[in-house]
Amino acid sequence: NLGRGHTPKETVAGVVAVAGTLLNQTQGRVLLNALLPRGDGNKRKKAAPVVGSAADGSPVRSFSPLITKVNAGLRSWAEADAARRVGFVDCGGPFRRGEHDVQRELMPDSLHPNRKGHELWASCLTAALLEHFPGM
């Protein structure tokens, strides 16, 4: 959990562990959803430092670089699935405003989607399920 100080690598490992357990114990399929953006990095830094660093080693100023790393790791894991039981979708585009902020109309607290945000997210997930797993 990036918000609690876990690194992107730890976060990916946690998601992969849960997805792997589901795949190993069932014949089901998994659609990995990229982490949605969050715009509360500057607010949280005052309460708890954000773990992570930029390529040059400087501390991150928002969660965006960490989320990008997690999403890249999840996408890579999904794309390596030879059995085609894992799909990946990134529904975050409409939620982003610039590189380090979110659309307040969709995420009023900078973290959780509101009703309109959930409707948009659900629409994206539905389309991705139909694309990745036709015939379901």
N, C-alpha and C positions, 0 to 999 in steps of 0.2 A: 504494500500500500504506500504509494509515493507520499501521500499526505501525512503519513506517520513516520516518514524517514527512511523507508526501504529504498534501496537502489533500483534502477531500472532492471538490472540483471536479476535481482531477487524477486521483483514483481513479475517478470516474465516467467521465472522458474515456478512461482506459485500458480499462475494461470495454467501453465503447461502441465503441472502436476494434477490439477483438478481435471482438465480436459483429458489427459492421459488415463486417469482413473476411469472416467466415463467411457472412453473408447475401449479400454481393456476389459471392462466388466459388462459391456453391452455390445450389441451389434449396431448401435445408433451412430449418428453423425453429429458433428459439432460445427457450429458457425461461430468462429471467434470474432468478437466485435472489438474494434480498436477502442482504446480509451478515448472518451470524449475530451475535448479541451477543457481547461479550467482557468479561470481568470483571477483566482484569489491568491496567487503567489506572493504578491507584495504585502497583502494583509497578513498572511500566515507567517511570513518571515519575521514579523515582529514578535509573534507568539512562540514560534519554533522554527529554527533554521531549516531551509530546504536542503536536503542532501543531494549532492551532485555537483558537477563542475562542467564548465565549457571545455572545448578542445584544448584551450590554453591553460586549463587548470583553475581559472577564476570561478568563484561561486556563481551559481545560476541566479538570475533575477526573476525568473518565473518558472512554472512547472513545464512550460512548452518544450524545452530541450529534453527533459526527462520523459515526457509523454511520447515525444517523437522516437526516442530510443526504445521504449517499451513497444510501441506499435510496430517498429521495424523488426524487433525480435519476434513478435507474435506473427507477423506476416511471413517471416522467414520460416518459422516452424510450420505454419499451415501449408506453405508452398512445397515443403519437403515431404508432405504426406503422399506417399506413392499409392496408397489404397484409396485415395480421393474421398476420405471420410471427414476431412477437415476443410472448412472454407474460411475465408477471412473477408471482412467488410469494414470499411472506414466510413462511418456516417457523420464524422465530425465537421466536415466542410461547412455546412450551413450554420454551425454553432460558433465558428471562429469570426472574430473581428480583428484583423491585423495579425501580427505574429504572436502577441502575448496576451490577447484579451478575447472575451467571448461576447456574443450578441446578448445583451441584457434582456431583450424582448423574449428570448428563448430560455435563458438561464439567469433569472433575476438576482440570485445570490452568487453568481459567478461559478457555480458548481453543479447545481441540480437543475435539470430541465423542468420547465413548468408544463402545463397541459399542452400548449401549442408545441413545445419542444418534444414532448413525449409522442405526440401525433406524428411529427416529422421523423423522429427516430424510428417509430414503428413502421412507417411507410418505407423507410430505407431498409430496415431489417427484412420486411416482407419481400421486397424486390430481390434482396440478396439471397434469401432462402430459395426463392423460385429459380434464380440464376444458378446457384451452386448445387442445388439438390432438386432438379426437375423431377416431376412425377410424385412428389411427396403429397 
